[in-house]
Amino acid sequence: MSVGTLEEIIDDNHAIVSTSVGSEHYVSILSFVDKDQLEPGCSVLLNHKVHAVVGVLSDDTDPMVTVMKLEKAPQETYADIGGLDQQIQEIKESVELPLTHPEYYEEMGIKPPKGVILYGPPGTGKTLLAKAVANQTSATFLRVVGSELIQKYLGDGPKLVRELFRVAEEHAPSIVFIDEIDAVGTKRYDSNSGGE
């Protein structure tokens, strides 16, 4: 599945759709798609196996970001995490407390932490820990893989980051979890490369 932009409606069952890489395709429109929502410029969901439009994305939010948004307050709790007692305590102090009791920081005259970096090998509970914090604080959990922020075309990556944080602000309080962040900070080989 991917997201495309409807360029032209040919007839009731066919259309021209452009993809994010700029190519245009002649595709079918499946019978269950609400044709009243189809209009040039709208975002559509494409199934590449059958070369067809399978849905219309009516939300004005970037489709890549809407895929990232999870439900309000995920079901995972601290009780689901085996061990990590010290890490759970540190997360409670640095992430949960500023969200649930910001007045503590105001009384002490200090700025609360804005985020933390969780690191370790795969499968050690980083995502589970972040979801448990979102559950405990009734926050929206937004997860993105760092490699999704590195886009092929200039401007796509920063646009996605801006949209991600706009959605986070819209659904505040939010926990933004960027998995595999090391993909974002890769080394540049060309000193003349752009500012992405």
Backbone bond lengths (Angstrom), bond angles and torsions (degrees), N, CA, C in turn:
res aa  C-N    CA-C-N  psi(-1)  N-CA   C-N-CA  omega(-1)  CA-C   N-CA-C  phi
1 M - - - 1.454 - - 1.524 109.38 -
2 S 1.319 115.05 145.48 1.456 120.28 174.36 1.518 108.22 -151.15
3 V 1.320 115.26 173.89 1.454 121.37 -179.35 1.517 108.69 -109.19
4 G 1.317 115.92 137.33 1.458 121.30 177.22 1.513 110.19 -134.67
5 T 1.325 115.26 176.11 1.462 121.49 178.02 1.516 108.41 -115.45
6 L 1.319 117.14 128.87 1.457 121.70 178.75 1.524 108.55 -71.84
7 E 1.323 116.34 119.23 1.465 121.31 -179.28 1.521 111.74 -93.75
8 E 1.350 115.80 -43.48 1.462 119.71 -175.22 1.520 109.57 -155.82
9 I 1.334 116.23 138.51 1.460 120.99 174.88 1.523 106.79 -94.77
10 I 1.326 116.81 119.48 1.462 121.82 -178.61 1.527 110.32 -81.39
11 D 1.334 116.88 -52.50 1.461 123.20 174.82 1.528 107.53 -152.46
12 D 1.333 117.90 -168.83 1.466 120.76 -176.78 1.527 113.38 -61.99
13 N 1.323 117.25 -22.12 1.459 120.30 -173.98 1.523 115.00 -118.97
14 H 1.327 118.80 3.26 1.462 121.26 -176.37 1.525 111.31 -142.97
15 A 1.338 114.74 151.53 1.466 120.08 -179.64 1.526 109.74 -154.05
16 I 1.327 115.12 165.73 1.459 122.51 171.38 1.528 106.06 -104.52
17 V 1.338 115.94 126.44 1.460 121.87 -177.55 1.519 108.77 -126.68
18 S 1.340 116.41 136.71 1.467 120.16 174.93 1.525 108.76 -101.65
19 T 1.327 115.17 148.64 1.460 120.73 179.42 1.517 109.49 -104.02
20 S 1.326 116.45 175.00 1.463 120.87 -177.86 1.520 112.61 -66.32
21 V 1.340 117.37 -20.08 1.464 119.53 178.54 1.520 111.79 -88.43
22 G 1.339 117.36 0.98 1.454 121.42 173.63 1.511 115.65 96.88
23 S 1.331 118.67 -6.69 1.463 119.73 -179.85 1.526 110.28 -81.88
24 E 1.339 115.18 149.86 1.460 120.83 177.93 1.518 109.47 -109.30
25 H 1.343 115.51 144.66 1.462 120.67 -176.92 1.523 110.07 -134.46
26 Y 1.328 115.10 142.71 1.456 122.59 171.29 1.523 106.03 -87.51
27 V 1.331 118.04 117.35 1.461 121.58 -174.42 1.520 111.18 -130.47
28 S 1.325 114.61 160.91 1.465 121.11 173.85 1.525 109.14 -83.37
29 I 1.324 115.37 156.77 1.466 121.32 172.21 1.524 105.43 -112.50
30 L 1.330 117.08 114.34 1.460 120.07 -176.67 1.524 110.95 -65.46
31 S 1.324 115.99 152.93 1.464 122.15 -171.57 1.522 113.91 -62.21
32 F 1.331 118.42 -29.49 1.466 120.54 -177.29 1.531 113.63 -82.13
33 V 1.326 118.23 -4.58 1.467 121.50 179.49 1.525 109.01 -74.19
34 D 1.334 116.99 133.06 1.464 122.22 178.68 1.529 109.01 -71.29
35 K 1.317 115.99 102.01 1.468 121.33 -174.77 1.530 112.48 -70.57
36 D 1.339 117.32 -18.14 1.468 120.16 177.25 1.526 111.42 -68.02
37 Q 1.331 116.95 -25.15 1.467 120.95 179.95 1.523 112.48 -85.41
38 L 1.324 117.03 -13.29 1.466 120.64 -177.89 1.521 111.03 -77.04
39 E 1.306 115.58 124.32 1.463 121.48 173.94 1.525 107.51 -154.02
40 P 1.316 117.44 149.47 1.471 119.55 -179.25 1.529 111.71 -53.48
41 G 1.331 114.80 133.53 1.461 120.73 179.95 1.515 114.33 98.30
42 C 1.341 117.80 -13.44 1.468 119.15 -179.09 1.529 110.19 -78.14
43 S 1.328 115.85 155.82 1.465 121.66 177.87 1.519 109.19 -86.57
44 V 1.338 115.29 135.05 1.457 120.65 -179.16 1.523 109.67 -128.06
45 L 1.319 115.14 154.22 1.459 121.93 177.38 1.523 107.76 -95.80
46 L 1.346 116.18 127.73 1.463 121.50 -175.86 1.518 111.30 -112.04
47 N 1.329 115.76 139.27 1.456 121.61 170.76 1.521 106.41 -105.38
48 H 1.335 116.75 114.50 1.462 120.46 -175.18 1.520 112.95 -73.76
49 K 1.323 118.22 -25.07 1.468 120.02 -178.80 1.523 111.31 -65.88
50 V 1.331 116.85 -38.10 1.466 120.11 -179.05 1.527 112.15 -107.27
51 H 1.334 117.32 4.49 1.470 123.01 -179.45 1.527 110.61 49.00
52 A 1.340 115.30 59.90 1.455 119.43 -174.85 1.516 112.23 -145.77
53 V 1.341 114.37 153.83 1.458 122.18 170.98 1.524 106.34 -80.52
54 V 1.350 116.49 125.61 1.464 120.14 -178.90 1.526 112.37 -114.62
55 G 1.330 117.30 -3.23 1.456 119.54 179.39 1.510 111.76 -173.06
56 V 1.323 115.25 162.95 1.460 122.50 177.43 1.518 107.63 -116.24
57 L 1.328 116.65 129.24 1.464 121.68 178.31 1.521 107.66 -95.59
58 S 1.319 115.96 104.92 1.459 120.09 -174.72 1.516 113.33 -87.38
59 D 1.332 117.72 -18.36 1.462 121.21 -178.21 1.521 109.92 -70.31
60 D 1.335 117.59 143.52 1.461 120.41 179.67 1.519 112.46 -82.77
61 T 1.321 117.23 0.00 1.458 121.74 177.63 1.517 109.58 -76.64
62 D 1.326 116.86 146.26 1.457 121.61 176.57 1.527 108.81 -54.81
63 P 1.347 118.83 125.20 1.461 121.45 -176.32 1.522 113.65 -57.44
64 M 1.329 118.95 -31.56 1.458 120.76 179.41 1.522 110.46 -65.11
65 V 1.332 116.51 -31.95 1.460 120.04 -179.49 1.524 110.60 -77.62
66 T 1.317 118.36 -38.10 1.461 119.39 -179.09 1.520 111.03 -64.93
67 V 1.322 117.62 -28.70 1.457 120.80 176.20 1.525 110.00 -67.06
68 M 1.333 117.08 -30.19 1.460 121.60 -176.61 1.522 112.84 -76.78
69 K 1.320 117.36 -28.38 1.459 119.99 -173.26 1.522 111.06 -69.72
70 L 1.302 116.29 128.76 1.456 121.67 175.53 1.523 108.66 -100.03
71 E 1.305 115.46 178.89 1.457 120.13 179.44 1.527 111.11 -66.48
72 K 1.306 114.43 159.47 1.458 120.64 175.18 1.522 107.25 -64.58
73 A 1.302 117.37 128.72 1.471 124.20 178.95 1.533 112.05 52.95
74 P 1.332 118.06 85.49 1.470 121.11 177.18 1.527 111.41 -55.32
75 Q 1.319 116.88 163.22 1.466 122.28 -174.86 1.529 114.07 -78.35
76 E 1.323 118.32 -18.33 1.462 121.58 -177.13 1.525 110.84 -66.89
77 T 1.330 116.68 139.59 1.463 121.46 179.13 1.524 109.24 -126.32
78 Y 1.333 115.99 171.96 1.466 120.30 177.26 1.525 111.13 -61.12
79 A 1.332 117.15 -29.19 1.467 121.07 179.88 1.531 111.80 -65.82
80 D 1.331 117.30 -22.07 1.465 121.33 179.02 1.525 112.57 -77.80
81 I 1.327 116.84 -10.77 1.460 121.27 -175.58 1.522 109.27 -97.13
82 G 1.314 116.11 121.74 1.462 120.77 178.26 1.515 110.33 -86.01
83 G 1.331 117.04 121.75 1.465 119.47 -178.85 1.514 110.62 77.06
84 L 1.311 116.45 -151.29 1.466 123.56 179.03 1.526 113.06 57.15
85 D 1.329 117.68 29.32 1.463 120.65 -177.76 1.525 112.06 -58.60
86 Q 1.321 117.42 -42.48 1.465 120.61 179.94 1.528 110.55 -65.85
87 Q 1.333 117.42 -42.44 1.459 121.16 179.88 1.530 111.22 -66.77
88 I 1.323 116.74 -38.16 1.465 120.50 177.46 1.525 109.84 -62.11
89 Q 1.327 117.52 -44.03 1.462 121.42 179.08 1.526 110.80 -62.06
90 E 1.337 117.00 -43.39 1.467 120.62 179.69 1.526 111.45 -65.22
91 I 1.330 117.15 -39.13 1.469 121.35 177.82 1.528 110.30 -65.62
92 K 1.329 116.54 -40.76 1.466 119.85 178.20 1.527 110.56 -59.75
93 E 1.334 116.54 -42.27 1.465 120.58 -177.72 1.523 112.65 -73.13
94 S 1.327 117.71 -36.26 1.461 119.43 -172.64 1.524 114.86 -96.64
95 V 1.338 118.45 -21.36 1.464 120.26 -179.15 1.527 111.87 -118.73
96 E 1.335 116.45 -50.69 1.462 120.20 -175.19 1.531 112.28 -68.00
97 L 1.315 116.82 -48.16 1.467 121.00 -176.93 1.535 112.94 -59.66
98 P 1.347 119.96 -45.12 1.467 118.97 177.70 1.529 113.55 -61.86
99 L 1.339 117.17 -28.53 1.462 119.75 178.98 1.521 112.47 -80.65
100 T 1.332 116.51 -37.62 1.465 119.68 -175.36 1.527 113.47 -90.44
101 H 1.338 117.56 -29.15 1.467 121.23 -178.20 1.533 111.27 -138.83
102 P 1.324 118.23 67.08 1.470 120.06 -179.36 1.531 112.56 -64.12
103 E 1.325 116.44 -20.91 1.471 119.92 -179.01 1.530 112.30 -64.53
104 Y 1.336 117.66 -27.48 1.471 120.14 177.49 1.523 110.64 -59.91
105 Y 1.296 115.66 -41.91 1.467 120.41 -178.82 1.526 111.00 -72.06
106 E 1.332 116.39 -37.39 1.468 120.27 177.69 1.523 110.70 -63.07
107 E 1.339 116.72 -42.71 1.465 120.98 179.72 1.525 111.65 -61.73
108 M 1.333 116.56 -36.91 1.462 120.47 179.84 1.525 112.42 -83.86
109 G 1.335 116.34 -10.02 1.459 120.25 179.11 1.519 114.47 73.26
110 I 1.320 116.98 28.31 1.465 119.91 178.09 1.529 110.10 -121.10
111 K 1.322 115.01 155.22 1.460 119.89 177.61 1.529 109.09 -82.83
112 P 1.338 116.85 133.64 1.467 118.99 178.13 1.528 110.43 -71.20
113 P 1.328 117.15 152.54 1.467 119.86 176.71 1.528 110.60 -61.61
114 K 1.321 116.91 145.25 1.467 121.76 179.27 1.521 112.39 -94.82
115 G 1.331 117.39 -18.04 1.455 119.31 -178.53 1.510 111.48 -176.24
116 V 1.307 114.90 172.76 1.460 121.81 178.97 1.526 108.64 -137.20
117 I 1.319 115.56 160.43 1.458 121.31 173.91 1.525 107.63 -112.54
118 L 1.314 115.65 119.81 1.461 121.81 175.27 1.525 106.86 -99.35
119 Y 1.310 117.07 128.30 1.465 119.09 -179.71 1.519 110.26 -133.62
120 G 1.310 115.13 155.81 1.455 121.65 179.59 1.510 110.25 151.91
121 P 1.324 116.57 169.54 1.467 120.34 -179.83 1.531 111.28 -64.53
122 P 1.332 117.18 161.32 1.470 120.33 177.45 1.530 111.04 -58.07
123 G 1.336 115.17 143.32 1.458 120.08 175.49 1.511 115.62 85.24
124 T 1.336 117.78 13.00 1.464 119.37 -178.25 1.528 113.07 -97.90
125 G 1.338 118.04 3.55 1.461 120.45 172.92 1.515 116.44 102.64
126 K 1.323 118.70 13.57 1.471 120.50 -177.94 1.532 111.51 -64.00
127 T 1.329 117.04 -49.63 1.466 120.56 -179.59 1.522 110.45 -66.57
128 L 1.312 117.34 -42.08 1.465 121.94 178.99 1.528 110.74 -60.09
129 L 1.315 116.60 -41.28 1.461 121.75 178.58 1.532 110.85 -63.45
130 A 1.332 116.67 -43.83 1.467 120.41 179.06 1.527 111.21 -64.67
131 K 1.330 117.17 -39.85 1.468 120.40 177.90 1.527 111.06 -66.37
132 A 1.331 117.23 -37.05 1.465 120.76 178.32 1.527 110.79 -64.07
133 V 1.331 117.39 -38.75 1.469 120.85 176.68 1.526 109.57 -63.64
134 A 1.340 116.78 -44.08 1.467 120.36 178.82 1.521 110.71 -60.94
135 N 1.331 117.19 -39.45 1.459 121.39 177.44 1.524 110.69 -63.19
136 Q 1.318 116.03 -48.40 1.465 121.66 -175.98 1.528 112.20 -63.81
137 T 1.336 116.73 -31.81 1.468 120.95 -176.95 1.525 112.33 -101.25
138 S 1.336 117.29 4.25 1.469 122.77 -176.25 1.524 111.22 53.63
139 A 1.318 115.78 41.53 1.461 121.62 -178.12 1.527 110.62 -99.44
140 T 1.320 115.55 156.56 1.456 121.57 172.47 1.523 107.82 -75.58
141 F 1.322 116.81 136.61 1.465 121.53 -178.94 1.522 108.85 -105.35
142 L 1.324 116.82 116.51 1.466 122.67 177.10 1.517 108.36 -111.22
143 R 1.322 116.43 123.74 1.467 120.63 -179.42 1.515 108.84 -121.55
144 V 1.324 115.69 134.16 1.460 121.48 175.52 1.525 107.86 -138.11
145 V 1.312 116.14 145.55 1.461 121.07 175.67 1.525 107.23 -89.62
146 G 1.328 116.21 132.57 1.456 121.66 -175.61 1.510 114.31 -52.39
147 S 1.324 117.58 -36.18 1.466 120.03 -179.16 1.526 112.12 -65.50
148 E 1.341 118.26 -22.40 1.464 121.03 176.44 1.526 111.47 -70.69
149 L 1.327 116.56 -20.96 1.463 120.24 179.97 1.525 112.12 -81.86
150 I 1.321 116.92 -13.77 1.459 121.55 177.57 1.518 106.65 -96.37
151 Q 1.299 116.76 103.46 1.455 121.14 -176.19 1.522 111.51 -103.35
152 K 1.310 114.52 157.45 1.460 120.97 -176.74 1.525 111.89 -68.60
153 Y 1.306 117.66 -35.59 1.457 120.99 -174.06 1.515 111.33 -104.78
154 L 1.304 115.47 142.81 1.457 123.60 -178.54 1.528 110.69 -55.41
155 G 1.307 116.62 128.13 1.455 121.60 176.34 1.515 114.75 96.65
156 D 1.337 118.45 -21.08 1.465 120.55 -178.56 1.523 112.13 -66.51
157 G 1.339 117.20 -43.36 1.467 121.12 -179.29 1.516 112.68 -61.60
158 P 1.348 117.89 -54.57 1.467 119.29 178.36 1.524 112.87 -60.46
159 K 1.337 117.16 -34.89 1.465 120.44 178.61 1.528 109.90 -63.23
160 L 1.329 116.46 -42.40 1.458 120.71 179.60 1.526 111.21 -64.96
161 V 1.331 117.21 -40.70 1.470 120.82 178.60 1.526 110.06 -63.41
162 R 1.340 117.41 -45.31 1.474 120.63 178.11 1.523 110.83 -60.01
163 E 1.330 116.43 -44.01 1.462 120.83 -179.41 1.527 111.20 -65.76
164 L 1.329 116.57 -39.52 1.462 121.62 178.13 1.526 110.75 -58.50
165 F 1.327 116.91 -47.29 1.463 119.85 -178.41 1.524 112.08 -75.71
166 R 1.335 117.89 -25.37 1.464 120.13 173.93 1.529 109.29 -66.11
167 V 1.332 116.47 -44.19 1.470 120.86 178.25 1.528 110.05 -65.01
168 A 1.333 117.08 -39.72 1.470 120.72 178.25 1.525 110.52 -60.59
169 E 1.327 116.56 -42.61 1.465 120.54 179.36 1.528 110.84 -67.06
170 E 1.325 115.77 -38.47 1.461 121.33 179.90 1.532 111.73 -64.14
171 H 1.325 116.39 -32.68 1.467 121.49 -177.95 1.528 111.61 -108.37
172 A 1.315 117.09 28.37 1.471 122.18 -177.83 1.522 110.38 -61.26
173 P 1.330 117.74 148.08 1.463 126.15 -3.20 1.524 110.88 -72.76
174 S 1.329 116.12 147.64 1.459 121.53 -176.47 1.517 111.23 -134.39
175 I 1.314 115.02 148.54 1.459 122.70 170.31 1.524 105.53 -111.16
176 V 1.338 117.38 115.68 1.464 122.02 177.25 1.521 107.15 -98.57
177 F 1.322 116.24 117.81 1.461 122.16 -177.60 1.521 108.14 -112.54
178 I 1.334 116.65 111.01 1.465 121.15 178.62 1.523 107.27 -101.92
179 D 1.315 115.57 104.64 1.463 121.96 -178.95 1.526 109.17 -81.75
180 E 1.315 116.90 149.18 1.465 122.81 179.02 1.531 111.25 53.69
181 I 1.323 116.36 48.59 1.464 122.07 -177.58 1.523 111.81 -62.00
182 D 1.331 117.49 -21.80 1.461 120.18 179.92 1.526 112.28 -61.32
183 A 1.329 118.28 -20.36 1.464 121.27 177.12 1.526 111.50 -68.27
184 V 1.337 117.08 -25.52 1.464 120.97 -177.88 1.519 111.26 -77.21
185 G 1.312 117.75 -38.92 1.462 121.05 -174.52 1.511 113.85 -94.44
186 T 1.319 117.68 40.27 1.460 119.44 -179.62 1.519 111.00 -71.22
187 K 1.314 116.21 157.43 1.463 122.73 -177.08 1.521 110.81 -72.07
188 R 1.339 115.90 139.31 1.455 121.33 174.38 1.510 109.29 -89.67
189 Y 1.323 115.29 138.54 1.459 119.75 179.50 1.519 111.83 -102.67
190 D 1.311 117.72 -18.17 1.458 122.07 -177.93 1.516 108.61 -115.76
191 S 1.319 117.01 118.07 1.464 120.20 -177.83 1.521 112.02 -69.46
192 N 1.329 117.54 -13.51 1.463 120.90 179.85 1.518 112.59 -96.46
193 S 1.340 117.11 8.84 1.460 119.46 -177.69 1.519 110.34 -72.06
194 G 1.343 115.24 163.78 1.460 121.50 -175.43 1.509 113.29 -67.98
195 G 1.322 115.35 179.85 1.454 122.20 -174.83 1.499 114.86 -86.99
196 E 1.327 119.11 16.13 1.459 120.22 178.37 1.486 108.56 -76.94
